[in-house]
Amino acid sequence: MGSTKEAAETPYDVLVVGGSGVDTVVRVDALPVPYADSYGVSPIREWVGHTGTGVALGCAELGLATGFLDFIGDDPLGELIRERLDASAVDFHPRVSPHGTRRAVNLVDPQGRRMSFYDARDPLDMRMPSKHYLPHLRRARHVHLSITNFARYLFEDIEELGLPVSTDLHDWDGLDPHHRDFALRSDIVFLSAAGAGERLAEVMRQIFSDGRAEAVIATASAGGAYVLARQGSGSLRHVPAAVPPGPVVDSNGAGDAFACGFLYGHLEGRELEECVRLGAVAGAYACTVEGTHTALIDQAALTGALEDQDAKPAGDEVEEPDAALEGQHP
């Protein structure tokens, strides 16, 4: 079961592995939701979402040749994913999972903040056959691994091929062992400030010192982003948030959009701080429309918005991220 698009042998700028699914979004008056037997809510919507889908769709919208490998179920939710990706420029090559399509229920408040209940479904022994993924790896300039468990077993082939790899640890607290392979074996590591809270600087430095990362980027929503880089002084730097082009409605997918904007700049050879600012612009843009991966910024809008914000000061060195960032969502 492969893509409905004619397979091309041209290189991928980005090959995304893992992380498709469907979000059921419930809009609530406030988070956390107080206990009650029932609540009346606005219409509940389902969106093709999750992190790998967002990175694949966002990179393709920015003009990057993008491939996507994952498992989906032979079920209605899997068909939603297939239809969404077939309508895009993403070269999607799924395999059928007998365990069904991953899904999440996301509660979203009026400020666009969310709380997600994630149903991963995949058993720990699920593996993607190398005959399925190796031909696509050999076409890739860059690989982005979602932290789905099966994706960790591609690292050896990725390293043997000498390919750079990025990953998003999301709200990792620095302790959960599931994330450790991804944190320490990736060249570019994204994470959210939400999981580590006041320990964010410590977690970032742990990734940096124990792993191979050239850059570690922590997103903090309206608090901007924090960056550690192997080149330069090695100091923790803060980059201000971008101003959204409209009211913030829904933060679902903002972190994935940030990764897309960053990777676009990185693959163009731009300086690290400019890549972070491109990520911030893309993430802010994603927050202005209801739903997951419904506001995908294109190349012209991304670079134009960055030019509009160029008057903002460059990032500053900081000793520690502000403890007030604890609980912010990317």
Sequence and secondary structure as in RCSB ss.txt:
>XXXX:A:sequence
MGSTKEAAETPYDVLVVGGSGVDTVVRVDALPVPYADSYGVSPIREWVGHTGTGVALGCAELGLATGFLDFIGDD
PLGELIRERLDASAVDFHPRVSPHGTRRAVNLVDPQGRRMSFYDARDPLDMRMPSKHYLPHLRRARHVHLSITNF
ARYLFEDIEELGLPVSTDLHDWDGLDPHHRDFALRSDIVFLSAAGAGERLAEVMRQIFSDGRAEAVIATASAGGA
YVLARQGSGSLRHVPAAVPPGPVVDSNGAGDAFACGFLYGHLEGRELEECVRLGAVAGAYACTVEGTHTALIDQA
ALTGALEDQDAKPAGDEVEEPDAALEGQHP
>XXXX:A:secstr
   SS    S BSEEEES  EEEEEEE SSSS    S    S  EEEEESHHHHHHHHHHHTT  EEEEEEEESS
HHHHHHHHHHHTSS EEEEEEETT   EEEEEE TTS EEEEEE    TT    HHHHHHHHTTBS EEE S GG
GGGGHHHHHHTT  EEEE  S  S  GGGHHHHHH SEEEEEHHHHGGGHHHHHHHHHHHS  SEEEEE GGG E
EEEESSTT   EEE     SS     TTHHHHHHHHHHHHHHTT  HHHHHHHHHHHHHHHTTSSSSS     HH
HHHHHHHHTTTS   EE SS  GGGTT   
